[in-house]
Amino acid sequence: MAEGQDEAAQRTIARLLGFDIAAQDTGSQTGGASAVHPAASEVTSPALISEERTSDTASRPHTPGLIARGTVGEENSLPLLVPSGQEPSNSHEWTVPSLPLPDRSRVRISLPHEPLLAPRSTSAMLHRALSKPVDQGELDVRRVVDRLSRGLPLESLPRRPVRTLRFGVQVLADLGVGMEPFSRDLHDTIGQVMATVGREHTEVVYFDHCPVRGVGPGPRWTWGDYVPPAAGTRVLILSDLGMGGPSLDPRRSTRAEWERLLQMLSYAQCTAVAFVPLPEKRWPSWAVKLLPLVPWDRQTTVGWVAAHLA
């Protein structure tokens, strides 16, 4: 490559690195060598290159020095590089004004929780669903007159039926995947049952998908086999009966498991009722025939419960 082309290439490379090449005086160095200097527009301080050379360094081939603004240490062995220029960033003008900043002084209020059952009628609904009829009310005068008018003796005083909660209630609460969206309602309903029936007459046990797999009042690792309560106890099941949750979940309860549970309760002379947080159109026919179901929904009324439960 010709000498002129070498100098042109050196100048191009130096400009890419942020420097300019200026020819040195012929008296300071022979061979037409060139030194690398920063751009003239950027040099604001005197050059920091020592002019003293020893006899050893004079005999070596000369390497172009880098002249920069400032030094690193006293020896200036690694001079700093100074950029020759900088391109300004393109400014952008928005066509619409920005939204105002949020007012941090205002406190964000979360939406109130709305339970599945209407709060005003929950207590009456639970009392109607969990109580049992017994002939221990007032004297049934009509029946007394009917027997005496036919000349029949009164072996016992007939009384009107009343509903009572004195037999107690056992609550079976489902903690399966399908009941996770209703976790708060589940615990709220348990508290309302205790307030209606009484803590001393309420037993609460938890299960996963179906009670026949194991139940317990505490953590899962303390659960054991399900044992029905005493005879006459009303059993309240808070569960989706395997109708909720992922359709391909292998842990979903089956019809055979619930039939086994109801058979155990029948042998123990206990009756059951289930609160299901799903609409009636999703109830399977086998579940409707197996035990009384109550839609766990705000639209359910005390009259509906009284008409569908014995």
C-alpha positions in Angstrom: 0.0 0.0 0.0 1.3 3.5 -0.9 2.5 5.9 1.8 -0.3 8.3 1.2 -2.9 5.5 1.5 -1.3 4.4 4.8 -1.6 7.9 6.2 -5.2 8.1 5.1 -6.1 4.8 6.7 -4.4 5.8 9.9 -6.4 9.1 9.9 -9.6 7.2 9.4 -8.9 4.7 12.2 -7.9 7.5 14.5 -11.1 9.4 13.9 -13.1 6.3 14.6 -11.3 6.0 17.9 -12.0 9.7 18.6 -8.5 11.1 17.7 -6.9 13.1 15.0 -3.5 12.4 13.5 -1.1 15.3 13.1 2.3 15.1 11.5 5.3 15.7 13.9 8.2 18.0 13.3 10.9 16.4 11.2 13.5 17.5 13.7 11.9 15.5 16.6 11.6 12.2 14.8 12.8 10.8 11.5 11.1 8.5 9.0 8.0 10.7 8.6 6.3 9.0 11.6 3.0 10.5 12.8 1.7 11.1 16.3 -1.8 10.5 17.5 -3.4 13.7 19.1 -6.9 14.4 20.2 -9.1 16.6 18.1 -8.2 20.2 18.1 -11.6 21.2 19.3 -11.4 18.9 22.3 -7.9 19.8 23.6 -8.2 22.3 26.5 -5.1 21.4 28.5 -1.4 21.2 27.6 0.0 17.9 26.4 1.2 15.6 29.1 4.1 13.9 27.3 7.6 14.1 28.8 10.2 15.4 26.4 13.1 13.8 28.2 14.2 10.5 26.8 17.0 8.4 28.1 19.7 6.8 25.9 17.9 3.4 26.3 14.6 4.6 25.1 16.1 6.6 22.3 17.5 3.5 20.7 14.1 1.8 20.6 11.5 2.3 17.9 9.1 5.1 18.7 5.4 4.3 19.4 2.9 7.2 18.8 1.8 8.5 22.2 -1.8 9.1 23.2 -2.4 12.6 24.5 -5.5 13.0 26.7 -6.9 15.3 29.2 -5.7 14.3 32.7 -3.4 11.6 33.9 -3.6 8.2 35.7 -0.9 8.3 38.3 2.3 10.3 38.2 3.9 8.2 35.4 1.0 8.7 33.0 1.4 5.1 31.8 -2.3 4.8 30.8 -3.6 8.1 29.6 -7.4 8.6 29.5 -9.2 8.8 26.2 -11.3 11.8 25.4 -14.3 11.4 23.0 -14.0 13.7 20.0 -17.8 14.3 19.8 -21.2 13.3 21.0 -24.5 13.0 19.1 -27.5 14.6 20.9 -30.5 12.3 21.5 -33.6 13.0 19.6 -36.3 14.6 21.7 -39.9 13.4 21.4 -42.9 15.6 21.8 -46.1 14.0 23.0 -49.4 15.0 21.4 -51.4 14.7 24.6 -50.6 15.7 28.2 -49.7 13.0 30.6 -52.2 11.7 33.2 -52.0 13.3 36.7 -50.1 11.5 39.4 -52.3 9.5 41.8 -53.3 11.2 45.0 -51.4 9.3 47.7 -53.4 11.0 50.4 -56.5 9.0 49.5 -56.7 5.7 51.2 -57.7 2.8 49.0 -60.7 1.0 50.5 -61.2 -2.6 49.6 -64.6 -3.9 48.5 -66.6 -5.5 51.3 -66.9 -9.2 51.5 -70.4 -10.5 50.5 -71.1 -13.9 52.0 -72.9 -16.6 50.0 -75.9 -16.6 52.3 -77.9 -13.5 53.1 -76.7 -12.2 56.5 -80.2 -11.4 57.8 -81.6 -14.8 57.2 -78.5 -17.0 57.8 -79.3 -17.9 61.4 -82.9 -18.8 60.7 -81.8 -20.8 57.6 -79.2 -22.8 59.6 -81.7 -23.4 62.4 -84.2 -24.8 59.9 -81.7 -26.9 58.1 -80.0 -28.4 61.2 -82.8 -28.8 63.7 -84.8 -32.0 64.1 -88.6 -32.3 64.8 -89.6 -33.8 68.1 -93.0 -34.2 69.7 -92.3 -32.1 72.7 -94.2 -29.0 72.1 -97.5 -27.8 73.5 -100.4 -30.1 74.1 -102.2 -31.1 70.9 -105.8 -30.4 72.0 -107.3 -31.5 68.7 -105.8 -35.0 68.9 -106.9 -35.3 72.6 -110.5 -34.4 71.7 -110.5 -36.8 68.8 -109.5 -39.8 70.9 -111.8 -39.0 73.8 -114.8 -38.5 71.4 -114.3 -42.0 70.1 -114.0 -43.5 73.5 -110.3 -44.3 73.3 -108.0 -44.0 76.3 -105.1 -41.6 76.3 -102.0 -43.7 76.7 -99.9 -40.5 76.4 -100.5 -36.9 76.0 -100.1 -36.0 72.4 -98.0 -32.9 71.8 -97.3 -30.7 68.9 -93.9 -31.2 67.1 -91.2 -28.6 67.5 -87.7 -28.4 66.1 -84.7 -28.6 68.3 -80.9 -28.4 68.1 -80.3 -30.2 71.4 -78.9 -33.3 69.6 -76.0 -31.3 68.3 -74.4 -30.8 64.9 -71.3 -32.2 63.3 -69.8 -30.0 60.6 -67.8 -31.7 57.8 -65.8 -29.0 56.1 -64.2 -29.7 52.7 -60.7 -28.3 52.1 -60.3 -29.7 48.6 -59.3 -27.8 45.5 -62.8 -27.2 44.4 -63.6 -25.4 47.6 -60.7 -23.0 47.6 -62.7 -20.1 46.1 -65.2 -20.5 49.0 -62.6 -20.8 51.8 -63.7 -17.6 53.6 -67.4 -18.5 53.3 -66.7 -21.9 54.7 -65.1 -20.6 57.8 -67.7 -17.9 58.2 -70.5 -20.5 58.0 -68.7 -22.6 60.6 -68.7 -19.6 63.0 -72.4 -19.0 62.3 -73.2 -22.6 63.0 -71.4 -22.3 66.4 -73.3 -19.1 67.1 -76.7 -20.8 66.3 -76.2 -24.2 67.7 -73.7 -23.4 70.5 -70.1 -24.3 70.7 -70.7 -27.1 73.2 -73.1 -28.8 70.7 -71.0 -28.3 67.6 -68.2 -30.5 66.4 -66.1 -29.4 63.4 -63.9 -31.7 61.4 -62.1 -31.1 58.1 -61.5 -33.4 55.2 -60.0 -33.3 51.7 -62.5 -34.1 48.9 -64.4 -36.8 50.8 -64.6 -37.7 54.6 -64.0 -41.4 54.0 -60.4 -40.6 53.1 -59.7 -39.2 56.5 -60.9 -36.4 58.8 -59.6 -34.4 61.7 -60.1 -31.1 63.6 -56.4 -30.0 63.2 -53.6 -30.3 60.6 -53.7 -32.9 57.9 -51.0 -35.0 59.4 -53.2 -35.5 62.5 -56.2 -36.8 60.5 -57.6 -40.3 60.9 -60.5 -42.5 59.8 -63.9 -41.0 60.0 -66.1 -42.1 62.9 -69.8 -41.1 62.8 -71.1 -39.0 65.7 -73.7 -40.1 68.3 -77.1 -41.2 67.3 -79.5 -38.4 66.4 -76.7 -35.9 65.6 -77.3 -33.8 62.5 -74.4 -33.8 60.1 -73.8 -30.7 58.0 -71.6 -31.2 54.9 -70.0 -28.1 53.4 -68.6 -29.4 50.1 -69.0 -29.4 46.3 -69.4 -33.2 46.4 -66.7 -33.5 43.7 -68.4 -31.3 41.2 -66.0 -28.4 41.4 -62.3 -28.0 40.7 -60.3 -29.2 37.7 -62.2 -31.7 35.7 -59.1 -33.9 35.3 -58.1 -33.8 38.9 -57.4 -37.4 40.0 -58.3 -36.6 43.6 -61.9 -35.6 42.9 -64.4 -37.5 45.0 -66.5 -40.2 43.5 -70.1 -41.3 43.8 -69.1 -44.5 45.5 -67.2 -42.6 48.3 -70.2 -40.5 49.1 -72.6 -43.5 49.1 -70.2 -45.2 51.5 -70.3 -42.1 53.8 -74.1 -41.9 53.8 -74.3 -45.6 54.6 -72.1 -45.1 57.6 -74.3 -42.3 58.8 -77.4 -44.4 58.3 -76.0 -47.2 60.4 -75.2 -44.6 63.2 -78.8 -43.3 63.0 -77.6 -39.8 61.9 -79.1 -37.6 59.2 -77.1 -35.4 56.9 -77.7 -32.2 54.8 -75.2 -30.7 52.4 -74.6 -27.0 51.5 -73.3 -27.0 47.9 -71.9 -23.7 46.4 -73.0 -24.6 42.9 -76.3 -24.0 41.1 -79.0 -26.7 41.1 -78.6 -27.3 37.3 -75.1 -28.6 38.0 -76.1 -31.1 40.7 -75.9 -34.7 39.5 -79.0 -36.8 39.9 -77.3 -39.4 42.2 -76.4 -36.6 44.7 -80.0 -35.3 44.8 -81.3 -38.8 45.5 -78.5 -39.6 48.0 -79.1 -36.7 50.6 -80.8 -33.4 50.9 -78.9 -30.6 49.1 -79.2 -26.8 49.8 -77.9 -24.3 47.3 -75.2 -22.3 49.1 -76.2 -19.1 47.5 -77.7 -15.7 48.3 -80.9 -16.5 46.5 -81.7 -19.3 48.9 -84.4 -18.4 51.5 -85.7 -19.9 54.7 -88.9 -20.8 52.9 -87.0 -22.8 50.3 -85.1 -24.7 53.0 -88.4 -25.4 54.9 -90.1 -26.7 51.7 -87.3 -29.0 50.6 -86.1 -30.4 54.0 -88.0 -32.5 56.4 
